[in-house]
């Protein structure tokens, strides 16, 4: 009996030993796995950090601008889409964006890029220095057509040469005209530093171009009574008289030009452009429209025309209205937010997009 008891104890001791050994083995394996996991995690973290550094370096390289000084006041800049834009060095709206970033309004650029394809026709009203003009020419190609309107001769001087520098004089048609609701002459005002804001509602207050520039002699004109410089202010606007005509008059004898995109940015005169484009709209039912909107136009005599024009695009011609929303821009897809035209007064200053019936991006 004692022998049997001793054998049982030996067996139990052996089992306890094996169990303890297995526990130690499991703990060793667990420790090794934990250490391996930590090592892998640290490695992944290091790789992630290294990847971010590479991304930052690539981004920095992409953001480097090729800028050539053509003269004391002219800069030739390679854009983010590979074209060339000539801008005045003293311009601090569009010019700064192009020189610093290679482009402007990436959210609107994405929308233009999602609409235009080779062979298309693009109309740009308020072409400025030609950022969208040359971008569109690159998109539509040699079989396409770009028609651009810019009434300011001081700006056209740059736009015209930008088209040549980008290699698109055979694609782009330039008009030194303001697109409007009829054929006429209009008073036009602009400041050289903010050429993108030139418009037919501004009234000139300066006798010549030079007196509109900010310098040591005119700086006092943009300082408030407390001595603070007013951001966005300028010494005054330079008056011009510009020729204008309607799109219907200009395009009445042109057949076969199915317009894919009408892009309007004319500082508050957009409704007048559309009023003069009734036949163009009728003849191009699948035409996309990008149109700047300024809520200030709802606070003066333009209100009724603005509201009725945009409302008719939706009610009578079947367009769906969107707001181009920079605050939701993700870096790739056009940031569109569907809107009700009845709520125009609640919208901020920016671009609207009118999508034609049956044409989905």
C-alpha positions as CSV (number, residue, x, y, z in Angstrom):
1,X,0.0,0.0,0.0
2,X,2.9,2.3,0.9
3,X,4.5,1.5,-2.4
4,X,1.3,2.3,-4.3
5,X,1.0,5.6,-2.4
6,X,4.6,6.5,-3.2
7,X,4.0,5.8,-6.9
8,X,0.9,7.9,-7.0
9,X,2.8,10.8,-5.4
10,X,5.6,10.4,-8.0
11,X,3.1,10.6,-10.8
12,X,1.4,13.7,-9.3
13,X,4.8,15.3,-8.8
14,X,5.7,14.6,-12.4
15,X,2.3,16.0,-13.6
16,X,2.9,19.1,-11.5
17,X,6.4,19.4,-13.0
18,X,5.1,19.1,-16.5
19,X,2.3,21.6,-15.9
20,X,4.7,24.1,-14.3
21,X,7.1,23.6,-17.3
22,X,4.3,24.2,-19.7
23,X,3.2,27.3,-17.9
24,X,6.8,28.6,-18.0
25,X,7.0,27.8,-21.7
26,X,3.7,29.6,-22.3
27,X,4.9,32.6,-20.4
28,X,8.2,32.5,-22.4
29,X,6.3,32.3,-25.7
30,X,3.9,35.1,-24.6
31,X,6.8,37.3,-23.6
32,X,8.5,36.6,-26.9
33,X,5.3,37.4,-28.8
34,X,4.8,40.5,-26.8
35,X,8.3,41.6,-27.5
36,X,7.9,40.8,-31.2
37,X,4.7,42.8,-31.3
38,X,6.3,45.8,-29.6
39,X,9.2,45.5,-32.0
40,X,6.9,45.3,-35.0
41,X,4.8,48.2,-33.7
42,X,7.9,50.3,-33.2
43,X,9.1,49.4,-36.7
44,X,5.7,50.3,-38.2
45,X,5.7,53.6,-36.3
46,X,9.2,54.4,-37.6
47,X,8.1,53.5,-41.1
48,X,5.0,55.6,-40.8
49,X,7.1,58.6,-39.6
50,X,9.6,58.0,-42.4
51,X,6.7,57.9,-44.9
52,X,5.3,61.1,-43.6
53,X,8.7,62.7,-44.0
54,X,8.9,61.4,-47.5
55,X,5.4,62.8,-48.2
56,X,6.4,66.2,-46.8
57,X,9.5,66.2,-49.0
58,X,7.5,65.2,-52.1
59,X,4.9,67.9,-51.2
60,X,7.7,70.4,-50.8
61,X,9.1,69.5,-54.2
62,X,5.7,69.7,-55.8
63,X,5.1,73.1,-54.3
64,X,8.4,74.5,-55.6
65,X,7.7,77.0,-58.3
66,X,9.6,77.7,-61.4
67,X,9.5,81.5,-61.6
68,X,11.3,83.5,-64.2
69,X,11.6,87.3,-63.9
70,X,10.8,88.7,-67.3
71,X,11.1,92.3,-66.3
72,X,11.1,94.4,-63.1
73,X,7.4,93.9,-62.8
74,X,6.6,90.7,-64.7
75,X,6.9,87.1,-63.5
76,X,6.5,84.0,-65.6
77,X,5.3,81.1,-63.4
78,X,5.0,77.4,-64.1
79,X,1.5,76.4,-62.9
80,X,0.5,73.2,-61.0
81,X,-0.9,71.7,-64.2
82,X,2.3,72.4,-66.2
83,X,1.3,75.5,-68.1
84,X,2.9,79.0,-67.8
85,X,1.3,82.1,-66.5
86,X,2.6,85.7,-66.8
87,X,1.6,87.8,-63.8
88,X,2.6,91.3,-62.6
89,X,4.8,91.1,-59.5
90,X,2.7,93.8,-57.8
91,X,-0.6,91.9,-58.0
92,X,-1.6,90.5,-54.6
93,X,-4.7,88.5,-55.4
94,X,-4.4,86.0,-58.2
95,X,-0.7,86.7,-58.7
96,X,0.3,85.7,-55.2
97,X,-1.6,82.4,-55.4
98,X,0.0,81.5,-58.7
99,X,3.6,82.4,-57.6
100,X,3.3,80.8,-54.2
101,X,1.2,77.7,-54.9
102,X,1.2,77.3,-58.6
103,X,-2.5,77.8,-58.8
104,X,-5.7,79.2,-57.3
105,X,-9.0,77.7,-56.1
106,X,-8.0,74.0,-56.2
107,X,-11.7,73.0,-55.4
108,X,-13.0,74.8,-58.5
109,X,-10.1,73.6,-60.6
110,X,-11.1,70.0,-59.6
111,X,-14.6,70.7,-60.8
112,X,-13.4,72.1,-64.1
113,X,-11.1,69.1,-64.5
114,X,-14.0,66.6,-63.8
115,X,-16.2,68.2,-66.5
116,X,-13.9,69.0,-69.5
117,X,-12.7,66.2,-71.8
118,X,-10.7,66.2,-75.1
119,X,-12.7,67.9,-78.0
120,X,-14.9,69.9,-75.6
121,X,-15.6,73.7,-75.9
122,X,-15.1,75.9,-72.8
123,X,-16.2,79.5,-72.4
124,X,-14.5,81.6,-69.7
125,X,-16.0,84.9,-68.8
126,X,-13.6,87.1,-66.7
127,X,-10.5,85.2,-67.8
128,X,-8.0,87.3,-65.7
129,X,-4.4,86.2,-66.3
130,X,-5.5,82.9,-67.8
131,X,-5.2,80.2,-65.1
132,X,-8.4,78.5,-66.1
133,X,-8.0,79.3,-69.7
134,X,-4.7,77.5,-70.1
135,X,-5.8,74.7,-67.8
136,X,-8.9,74.1,-70.0
137,X,-6.9,74.3,-73.2
138,X,-4.7,71.5,-71.8
139,X,-7.8,69.4,-71.0
140,X,-9.7,69.9,-74.3
141,X,-6.6,69.5,-76.5
142,X,-6.0,70.5,-80.1
143,X,-9.5,69.3,-81.2
144,X,-11.2,71.3,-78.5
145,X,-11.8,75.0,-78.2
146,X,-11.5,77.6,-75.4
147,X,-13.2,81.0,-75.8
148,X,-12.1,83.6,-73.2
149,X,-13.4,87.1,-72.4
150,X,-11.4,89.8,-70.5
151,X,-12.4,93.5,-70.9
152,X,-9.4,95.0,-69.0
153,X,-6.6,95.8,-71.4
154,X,-4.1,95.9,-68.6
155,X,-5.0,92.3,-67.8
156,X,-5.3,91.1,-71.4
157,X,-1.7,92.2,-71.9
158,X,-0.7,89.3,-69.5
159,X,-3.5,86.8,-70.6
160,X,-2.5,87.1,-74.3
161,X,1.1,86.2,-73.5
162,X,0.2,83.5,-71.0
163,X,-1.7,81.7,-73.8
164,X,1.4,81.8,-76.0
165,X,3.8,80.8,-73.3
166,X,1.6,77.8,-72.5
167,X,1.6,76.9,-76.2
168,X,-2.2,77.2,-76.9
169,X,-2.7,80.1,-79.3
170,X,-4.4,77.7,-81.8
171,X,-6.8,76.5,-79.1
172,X,-7.7,79.7,-77.3
173,X,-9.8,82.6,-78.8
174,X,-9.4,85.8,-76.9
175,X,-12.0,88.6,-76.8
176,X,-11.1,92.1,-75.3
177,X,-14.7,92.4,-74.3
178,X,-17.0,92.3,-71.3
179,X,-19.7,89.7,-71.7
180,X,-23.0,91.5,-70.8
181,X,-26.7,91.5,-71.6
182,X,-26.3,93.7,-74.7
183,X,-23.9,95.5,-77.0
184,X,-22.7,98.7,-75.3
185,X,-19.8,100.5,-73.5
186,X,-19.4,100.2,-69.8
187,X,-17.6,102.0,-67.1
188,X,-15.0,99.7,-65.5
189,X,-12.8,100.2,-62.5
190,X,-9.9,98.2,-61.1
191,X,-6.9,98.5,-58.8
192,X,-3.6,97.0,-60.0
193,X,-3.0,95.1,-56.8
194,X,-6.4,93.4,-57.0
195,X,-6.9,93.0,-60.8
196,X,-9.2,90.0,-60.2
197,X,-11.7,92.4,-58.5
198,X,-12.0,94.8,-61.5
199,X,-15.7,95.2,-62.4
200,X,-18.3,97.3,-64.1
201,X,-19.7,98.6,-60.8
202,X,-16.5,100.0,-59.4
203,X,-16.0,103.7,-60.0
204,X,-12.5,105.1,-60.6
205,X,-11.2,107.6,-58.2
206,X,-7.6,108.0,-59.5
207,X,-6.4,109.9,-62.5
208,X,-3.7,107.4,-63.6
209,X,-2.5,103.8,-63.1
210,X,0.5,104.7,-61.0
211,X,-1.5,106.6,-58.4
212,X,-3.4,103.4,-57.6
213,X,-0.3,101.5,-56.5
214,X,0.6,101.1,-52.8
215,X,3.9,102.7,-52.1
216,X,5.6,105.0,-49.6
217,X,3.6,107.9,-50.9
218,X,0.2,106.3,-51.0
219,X,0.5,104.1,-47.9
220,X,-1.3,106.6,-45.7
221,X,-4.5,106.1,-47.8
222,X,-4.9,102.5,-46.5
223,X,-4.3,103.4,-42.9
224,X,-7.3,103.9,-40.5
225,X,-7.5,106.8,-38.0
226,X,-5.8,104.6,-35.3
227,X,-2.8,104.0,-37.6
228,X,-3.6,100.4,-38.5
229,X,-3.2,99.3,-42.1
230,X,-6.6,98.1,-43.5
231,X,-6.2,94.6,-45.0
232,X,-7.6,94.4,-48.6
233,X,-7.8,98.2,-49.0
234,X,-6.1,100.1,-51.7
235,X,-5.4,103.8,-52.7
236,X,-8.2,103.7,-55.3
237,X,-9.4,102.4,-58.6
238,X,-8.4,103.3,-62.1
239,X,-11.4,104.1,-64.4
240,X,-11.7,102.6,-67.9
241,X,-14.4,102.5,-70.5
242,X,-14.7,98.9,-71.9
243,X,-16.6,97.4,-74.8
244,X,-19.3,94.9,-74.0
245,X,-21.5,92.5,-75.9
246,X,-23.8,89.6,-75.2
247,X,-22.9,85.9,-75.7
248,X,-26.0,85.5,-77.9
249,X,-24.6,88.2,-80.3
250,X,-21.1,86.8,-80.3
251,X,-22.2,83.1,-80.9
252,X,-25.2,83.7,-83.1
253,X,-23.3,82.7,-86.3
254,X,-21.3,79.9,-84.8
255,X,-22.7,76.4,-85.5
256,X,-21.2,73.1,-84.3
257,X,-19.7,74.6,-81.1
258,X,-21.5,72.5,-78.5
259,X,-20.4,74.2,-75.3
260,X,-19.5,71.8,-72.5
261,X,-18.8,74.4,-69.8
262,X,-19.7,78.1,-69.2
263,X,-17.5,79.5,-66.5
264,X,-18.4,83.0,-65.2
265,X,-16.5,85.1,-62.7
266,X,-17.2,88.8,-63.3
267,X,-17.5,90.3,-59.8
268,X,-21.2,90.7,-59.4
269,X,-22.3,90.9,-63.1
270,X,-22.9,87.2,-63.6
271,X,-26.7,87.6,-63.9
272,X,-26.2,90.1,-66.7
273,X,-24.0,87.6,-68.6
274,X,-26.6,84.9,-68.3
275,X,-29.4,87.3,-69.3
276,X,-27.5,87.9,-72.6
277,X,-27.0,84.2,-73.1
278,X,-30.5,82.9,-73.5
279,X,-30.0,81.4,-76.9
280,X,-26.6,79.9,-75.9
281,X,-28.5,78.2,-73.0
282,X,-31.3,77.0,-75.3
283,X,-28.8,75.7,-77.9
284,X,-26.7,73.9,-75.3
285,X,-29.1,72.1,-73.0
286,X,-26.3,69.9,-71.6
287,X,-23.9,72.8,-70.9
288,X,-22.5,72.8,-67.4
289,X,-22.3,76.2,-65.6
290,X,-19.9,77.5,-63.0
291,X,-20.9,80.9,-61.7
292,X,-19.5,83.1,-59.0
293,X,-22.0,84.4,-56.5
294,X,-21.6,87.4,-54.2
295,X,-24.3,87.9,-51.5
296,X,-23.8,91.7,-51.9
297,X,-25.7,91.5,-55.2
298,X,-28.8,90.7,-53.1
299,X,-28.6,94.1,-51.3
300,X,-28.9,96.5,-54.2
301,X,-30.8,96.9,-57.5
302,X,-29.3,93.7,-58.9
303,X,-31.3,91.5,-56.5
304,X,-34.3,90.7,-58.6
305,X,-32.3,89.9,-61.7
306,X,-29.9,87.6,-59.7
307,X,-32.7,85.7,-58.0
308,X,-34.8,85.3,-61.2
309,X,-31.9,84.3,-63.3
310,X,-30.6,81.6,-61.0
311,X,-34.2,80.4,-60.3
312,X,-35.0,80.0,-64.0
313,X,-31.9,77.8,-64.5
314,X,-33.4,75.4,-62.0
315,X,-37.2,75.8,-62.6
316,X,-37.3,76.3,-66.4
317,X,-34.1,74.6,-67.7
318,X,-33.8,71.7,-65.3
319,X,-30.5,72.4,-63.7
320,X,-29.5,71.2,-60.2
321,X,-27.8,73.8,-58.1
322,X,-24.8,73.2,-55.9
323,X,-22.4,75.3,-54.0
324,X,-18.7,74.6,-54.4
325,X,-17.7,74.2,-50.7
326,X,-14.0,74.8,-50.0
327,X,-14.5,73.8,-46.3
328,X,-15.2,70.2,-47.2
329,X,-12.5,69.9,-49.9
330,X,-10.6,66.6,-49.5
331,X,-7.9,67.3,-52.0
332,X,-9.3,65.3,-54.9
333,X,-13.1,65.2,-55.6
334,X,-15.0,68.5,-56.3
335,X,-16.6,69.5,-53.0
336,X,-20.2,70.0,-54.0
337,X,-23.1,70.8,-51.6
338,X,-26.6,70.7,-53.0
339,X,-28.5,74.0,-52.4
340,X,-32.0,75.5,-52.7
341,X,-31.9,78.6,-54.8
342,X,-34.6,80.0,-52.6
343,X,-32.0,80.3,-49.8
344,X,-29.5,82.3,-51.8
345,X,-29.3,85.0,-49.1
346,X,-27.8,82.4,-46.7
347,X,-24.9,81.5,-49.0
348,X,-21.4,82.8,-48.6
349,X,-19.4,84.4,-51.4
350,X,-18.1,81.7,-53.7
351,X,-18.8,79.6,-56.8
352,X,-22.1,77.9,-57.7
353,X,-22.3,75.0,-60.0
354,X,-25.4,74.3,-62.1
355,X,-25.5,70.7,-63.3
356,X,-27.6,70.1,-66.4
357,X,-30.4,67.6,-66.4
358,X,-29.1,64.1,-67.2
359,X,-25.4,65.0,-66.9
360,X,-24.0,63.6,-63.7
361,X,-20.3,64.1,-62.8
